[in-house]
Amino acid sequence: MVLIGIDASGDLVIVELKKGKTPREVIAQILEYAAWSSQLEYNDLDNLARSYYSNDKNNSGKSLKEIFQEVFT
């Protein structure tokens, strides 16, 4: 499972959850996520957030910026 988030400083955080030991393939996958995320722009993240929250009664229709401000201010 991969979790993508933004911390209070606005930095992108990617967490890969795995059970057991971390073989080389898992490390390679994490590096691929890091390379992918380094190419993302705000609009990409906003689209991901809007899609993720589309069925959330409290956040549906809100932009990433609006959600971020509600959580961190």
LUMMIFI-429311 format. One record per atom (N, C-alpha, C): atom name; x negated, y, z negated; residue in one letter. Coordinates in steps of 0.1 Angstrom, whole numbers, plus 2048, in hexadecimal, padded with zeros to 3 digits. Each point is the difference from the previous one (the first is absolute). Last residue first. Layout:
LUMMIFI-429311
<fivo a="CA" x="X" y="Y" z="Z" r="A"/>
...
end
This chain:
LUMMIFI-429311
<fivo a="N" x="82A" y="8F9" z="7A3" r="T"/>
<fivo a="CA" x="802" y="80E" z="7FB" r="T"/>
<fivo a="C" x="80A" y="800" z="7F5" r="T"/>
<fivo a="N" x="7F3" y="7D8" z="81B" r="F"/>
<fivo a="CA" x="7F4" y="806" z="7FA" r="F"/>
<fivo a="C" x="801" y="80E" z="7FB" r="F"/>
<fivo a="N" x="825" y="7E5" z="815" r="V"/>
<fivo a="CA" x="7F9" y="7F7" z="7F7" r="V"/>
<fivo a="C" x="7F4" y="807" z="7F8" r="V"/>
<fivo a="N" x="81B" y="818" z="821" r="E"/>
<fivo a="CA" x="808" y="7FC" z="7F5" r="E"/>
<fivo a="C" x="7F9" y="7F7" z="7F6" r="E"/>
<fivo a="N" x="7E9" y="80E" z="827" r="Q"/>
<fivo a="CA" x="802" y="80B" z="7F7" r="Q"/>
<fivo a="C" x="809" y="7FC" z="7F4" r="Q"/>
<fivo a="N" x="7FA" y="7E0" z="823" r="F"/>
<fivo a="CA" x="7F3" y="803" z="7F9" r="F"/>
<fivo a="C" x="802" y="80B" z="7F5" r="F"/>
<fivo a="N" x="824" y="7F7" z="81E" r="I"/>
<fivo a="CA" x="7FE" y="7F6" z="7F6" r="I"/>
<fivo a="C" x="7F4" y="802" z="7F7" r="I"/>
<fivo a="N" x="806" y="81D" z="824" r="E"/>
<fivo a="CA" x="80B" y="802" z="7F6" r="E"/>
<fivo a="C" x="7FF" y="7F6" z="7F5" r="E"/>
<fivo a="N" x="7E3" y="7FC" z="825" r="K"/>
<fivo a="CA" x="7FC" y="80C" z="7F8" r="K"/>
<fivo a="C" x="80A" y="802" z="7F5" r="K"/>
<fivo a="N" x="809" y="7DF" z="820" r="L"/>
<fivo a="CA" x="7F5" y="7FB" z="7F7" r="L"/>
<fivo a="C" x="7FC" y="80C" z="7F7" r="L"/>
<fivo a="N" x="831" y="803" z="812" r="S"/>
<fivo a="CA" x="7F3" y="7FF" z="806" r="S"/>
<fivo a="C" x="7F6" y="7FB" z="7F6" r="S"/>
<fivo a="N" x="836" y="7F4" z="801" r="K"/>
<fivo a="CA" x="7F6" y="809" z="7FB" r="K"/>
<fivo a="C" x="7F3" y="7FE" z="807" r="K"/>
<fivo a="N" x="828" y="7E4" z="806" r="G"/>
<fivo a="CA" x="801" y="80D" z="807" r="G"/>
<fivo a="C" x="7F5" y="80B" z="7FC" r="G"/>
<fivo a="N" x="80C" y="7DA" z="7DD" r="S"/>
<fivo a="CA" x="803" y="7FF" z="80E" r="S"/>
<fivo a="C" x="801" y="80E" z="807" r="S"/>
<fivo a="N" x="7F8" y="7F4" z="7D0" r="N"/>
<fivo a="CA" x="7F6" y="806" z="808" r="N"/>
<fivo a="C" x="803" y="7FF" z="80F" r="N"/>
<fivo a="N" x="81C" y="7EF" z="7DB" r="N"/>
<fivo a="CA" x="7FB" y="80D" z="7FB" r="N"/>
<fivo a="C" x="7F6" y="807" z="809" r="N"/>
<fivo a="N" x="816" y="7D5" z="80A" r="K"/>
<fivo a="CA" x="80A" y="80A" z="7FE" r="K"/>
<fivo a="C" x="7FB" y="80E" z="7FB" r="K"/>
<fivo a="N" x="7E8" y="7DA" z="820" r="D"/>
<fivo a="CA" x="800" y="804" z="7F2" r="D"/>
<fivo a="C" x="809" y="80C" z="7FD" r="D"/>
<fivo a="N" x="7F4" y="7E9" z="82B" r="N"/>
<fivo a="CA" x="80C" y="7FA" z="7F8" r="N"/>
<fivo a="C" x="800" y="803" z="7F1" r="N"/>
<fivo a="N" x="7DD" y="811" z="81E" r="S"/>
<fivo a="CA" x="80D" y="802" z="808" r="S"/>
<fivo a="C" x="80C" y="7FA" z="7F9" r="S"/>
<fivo a="N" x="7CE" y="803" z="7F5" r="Y"/>
<fivo a="CA" x="80A" y="805" z="7F7" r="Y"/>
<fivo a="C" x="80E" y="801" z="807" r="Y"/>
<fivo a="N" x="7D9" y="7F0" z="818" r="Y"/>
<fivo a="CA" x="800" y="7F9" z="7F4" r="Y"/>
<fivo a="C" x="80C" y="804" z="7F7" r="Y"/>
<fivo a="N" x="7F8" y="818" z="828" r="S"/>
<fivo a="CA" x="805" y="7F2" z="803" r="S"/>
<fivo a="C" x="801" y="7F8" z="7F3" r="S"/>
<fivo a="N" x="7EE" y="82B" z="7FD" r="R"/>
<fivo a="CA" x="80E" y="801" z="804" r="R"/>
<fivo a="C" x="806" y="7F2" z="802" r="R"/>
<fivo a="N" x="7D1" y="803" z="7F8" r="A"/>
<fivo a="CA" x="808" y="802" z="7F4" r="A"/>
<fivo a="C" x="80F" y="801" z="803" r="A"/>
<fivo a="N" x="7E2" y="7FC" z="825" r="L"/>
<fivo a="CA" x="800" y="7F4" z="7F7" r="L"/>
<fivo a="C" x="809" y="801" z="7F4" r="L"/>
<fivo a="N" x="7FA" y="826" z="81B" r="N"/>
<fivo a="CA" x="808" y="7F6" z="807" r="N"/>
<fivo a="C" x="801" y="7F3" z="7F8" r="N"/>
<fivo a="N" x="7E2" y="821" z="7F1" r="D"/>
<fivo a="CA" x="80E" y="805" z="7FE" r="D"/>
<fivo a="C" x="80A" y="7F6" z="807" r="D"/>
<fivo a="N" x="7D2" y="7F9" z="807" r="L"/>
<fivo a="CA" x="804" y="7FD" z="7F2" r="L"/>
<fivo a="C" x="80E" y="804" z="7FD" r="L"/>
<fivo a="N" x="7EF" y="80C" z="82A" r="D"/>
<fivo a="CA" x="800" y="7F2" z="7FF" r="D"/>
<fivo a="C" x="805" y="7FB" z="7F2" r="D"/>
<fivo a="N" x="7F9" y="82E" z="807" r="N"/>
<fivo a="CA" x="80C" y="7FC" z="807" r="N"/>
<fivo a="C" x="801" y="7F0" z="800" r="N"/>
<fivo a="N" x="7D8" y="815" z="7EF" r="Y"/>
<fivo a="CA" x="80C" y="802" z="7F7" r="Y"/>
<fivo a="C" x="80C" y="7FA" z="806" r="Y"/>
<fivo a="N" x="7D6" y="7E8" z="812" r="E"/>
<fivo a="CA" x="802" y="80E" z="7FD" r="E"/>
<fivo a="C" x="80D" y="802" z="7F8" r="E"/>
<fivo a="N" x="7D9" y="7D6" z="809" r="L"/>
<fivo a="CA" x="80E" y="805" z="7FE" r="L"/>
<fivo a="C" x="800" y="80F" z="7FE" r="L"/>
<fivo a="N" x="7D9" y="7E1" z="805" r="Q"/>
<fivo a="CA" x="805" y="806" z="80C" r="Q"/>
<fivo a="C" x="80E" y="807" z="7FF" r="Q"/>
<fivo a="N" x="7EA" y="7E7" z="7DD" r="S"/>
<fivo a="CA" x="7F7" y="80B" z="803" r="S"/>
<fivo a="C" x="805" y="808" z="80C" r="S"/>
<fivo a="N" x="813" y="7D6" z="7F3" r="S"/>
<fivo a="CA" x="805" y="80B" z="7F9" r="S"/>
<fivo a="C" x="7F8" y="80D" z="802" r="S"/>
<fivo a="N" x="7F2" y="7D7" z="814" r="W"/>
<fivo a="CA" x="80D" y="804" z="805" r="W"/>
<fivo a="C" x="805" y="80C" z="7F9" r="W"/>
<fivo a="N" x="7D9" y="7ED" z="7EF" r="A"/>
<fivo a="CA" x="7FD" y="805" z="80D" r="A"/>
<fivo a="C" x="80D" y="805" z="807" r="A"/>
<fivo a="N" x="804" y="7E9" z="7D7" r="A"/>
<fivo a="CA" x="7F9" y="80D" z="7FE" r="A"/>
<fivo a="C" x="7FE" y="807" z="80D" r="A"/>
<fivo a="N" x="811" y="7D5" z="801" r="Y"/>
<fivo a="CA" x="80A" y="809" z="7FC" r="Y"/>
<fivo a="C" x="7FA" y="80E" z="7FE" r="Y"/>
<fivo a="N" x="7E3" y="7DD" z="80B" r="E"/>
<fivo a="CA" x="808" y="804" z="80B" r="E"/>
<fivo a="C" x="80B" y="80A" z="7FC" r="E"/>
<fivo a="N" x="7E5" y="7EE" z="7DE" r="L"/>
<fivo a="CA" x="7F9" y="809" z="808" r="L"/>
<fivo a="C" x="807" y="805" z="80D" r="L"/>
<fivo a="N" x="813" y="7DE" z="7E5" r="I"/>
<fivo a="CA" x="800" y="80D" z="7F9" r="I"/>
<fivo a="C" x="7F9" y="80A" z="808" r="I"/>
<fivo a="N" x="7FE" y="7D5" z="810" r="Q"/>
<fivo a="CA" x="80D" y="805" z="802" r="Q"/>
<fivo a="C" x="801" y="80E" z="7F9" r="Q"/>
<fivo a="N" x="7D9" y="7E7" z="7FA" r="A"/>
<fivo a="CA" x="801" y="805" z="80E" r="A"/>
<fivo a="C" x="80D" y="807" z="802" r="A"/>
<fivo a="N" x="7FA" y="7EA" z="7D8" r="I"/>
<fivo a="CA" x="7F8" y="80C" z="800" r="I"/>
<fivo a="C" x="801" y="806" z="80E" r="I"/>
<fivo a="N" x="814" y="7D7" z="7FB" r="V"/>
<fivo a="CA" x="808" y="809" z="7F9" r="V"/>
<fivo a="C" x="7F8" y="80E" z="800" r="V"/>
<fivo a="N" x="7EB" y="7DB" z="812" r="E"/>
<fivo a="CA" x="80A" y="804" z="809" r="E"/>
<fivo a="C" x="809" y="80B" z="7F9" r="E"/>
<fivo a="N" x="7DD" y="7EA" z="7E8" r="R"/>
<fivo a="CA" x="7FB" y="80A" z="80A" r="R"/>
<fivo a="C" x="80B" y="805" z="809" r="R"/>
<fivo a="N" x="810" y="7EC" z="7D1" r="P"/>
<fivo a="CA" x="7F7" y="7FB" z="80A" r="P"/>
<fivo a="C" x="7FC" y="80C" z="80A" r="P"/>
<fivo a="N" x="813" y="7FE" z="7CC" r="T"/>
<fivo a="CA" x="800" y="808" z="80C" r="T"/>
<fivo a="C" x="7F6" y="7FB" z="80B" r="T"/>
<fivo a="N" x="81E" y="7E6" z="7D5" r="K"/>
<fivo a="CA" x="7F3" y="807" z="805" r="K"/>
<fivo a="C" x="802" y="807" z="80D" r="K"/>
<fivo a="N" x="82D" y="7FB" z="7E5" r="G"/>
<fivo a="CA" x="7F4" y="7F7" z="801" r="G"/>
<fivo a="C" x="7F4" y="808" z="804" r="G"/>
<fivo a="N" x="82D" y="814" z="80F" r="K"/>
<fivo a="CA" x="7FF" y="7F7" z="7F4" r="K"/>
<fivo a="C" x="7F4" y="7F7" z="802" r="K"/>
<fivo a="N" x="80D" y="834" z="812" r="K"/>
<fivo a="CA" x="7FE" y="7F2" z="804" r="K"/>
<fivo a="C" x="7FF" y="7F8" z="7F3" r="K"/>
<fivo a="N" x="80C" y="835" z="815" r="L"/>
<fivo a="CA" x="802" y="7F6" z="7F6" r="L"/>
<fivo a="C" x="7FF" y="7F2" z="805" r="L"/>
<fivo a="N" x="7EF" y="835" z="80D" r="E"/>
<fivo a="CA" x="803" y="7F3" z="805" r="E"/>
<fivo a="C" x="801" y="7F6" z="7F5" r="E"/>
<fivo a="N" x="804" y="838" z="808" r="V"/>
<fivo a="CA" x="7FD" y="7F5" z="7F7" r="V"/>
<fivo a="C" x="805" y="7F3" z="806" r="V"/>
<fivo a="N" x="7F3" y="838" z="80C" r="I"/>
<fivo a="CA" x="805" y="7F3" z="805" r="I"/>
<fivo a="C" x="7FC" y="7F5" z="7F6" r="I"/>
<fivo a="N" x="806" y="83A" z="804" r="V"/>
<fivo a="CA" x="7FC" y="7F4" z="7F8" r="V"/>
<fivo a="C" x="806" y="7F4" z="806" r="V"/>
<fivo a="N" x="7F6" y="838" z="80C" r="L"/>
<fivo a="CA" x="806" y="7F4" z="804" r="L"/>
<fivo a="C" x="7FA" y="7F4" z="7F8" r="L"/>
<fivo a="N" x="802" y="835" z="7F0" r="D"/>
<fivo a="CA" x="7F8" y="7F6" z="807" r="D"/>
<fivo a="C" x="808" y="7F3" z="802" r="D"/>
<fivo a="N" x="80E" y="82A" z="7E8" r="G"/>
<fivo a="CA" x="803" y="7FF" z="80E" r="G"/>
<fivo a="C" x="7F8" y="7F6" z="808" r="G"/>
<fivo a="N" x="801" y="80A" z="7D0" r="S"/>
<fivo a="CA" x="7F7" y="809" z="807" r="S"/>
<fivo a="C" x="803" y="800" z="80F" r="S"/>
<fivo a="N" x="816" y="7E3" z="7E1" r="A"/>
<fivo a="CA" x="804" y="80E" z="7FC" r="A"/>
<fivo a="C" x="7F7" y="80A" z="808" r="A"/>
<fivo a="N" x="806" y="7D1" z="818" r="D"/>
<fivo a="CA" x="7FE" y="804" z="7F2" r="D"/>
<fivo a="C" x="803" y="80F" z="7FE" r="D"/>
<fivo a="N" x="814" y="7D9" z="823" r="I"/>
<fivo a="CA" x="7F8" y="80D" z="800" r="I"/>
<fivo a="C" x="7FF" y="804" z="7F1" r="I"/>
<fivo a="N" x="808" y="7CD" z="81C" r="G"/>
<fivo a="CA" x="805" y="80B" z="7F8" r="G"/>
<fivo a="C" x="7F7" y="80D" z="802" r="G"/>
<fivo a="N" x="80C" y="7C8" z="810" r="I"/>
<fivo a="CA" x="7FA" y="80D" z="804" r="I"/>
<fivo a="C" x="806" y="80B" z="7F8" r="I"/>
<fivo a="N" x="7F9" y="7C7" z="7FE" r="L"/>
<fivo a="CA" x="807" y="80C" z="7FB" r="L"/>
<fivo a="C" x="7F9" y="80C" z="805" r="L"/>
<fivo a="N" x="804" y="7C8" z="80D" r="V"/>
<fivo a="CA" x="7F9" y="80D" z="800" r="V"/>
<fivo a="C" x="809" y="80B" z="7FB" r="V"/>
<fivo a="N" x="7FB" y="7C6" z="7FD" r="M"/>
<fivo a="CA" x="808" y="80C" z="800" r="M"/>
<fivo a="C" x="7F7" y="80C" z="800" r="M"/>
end
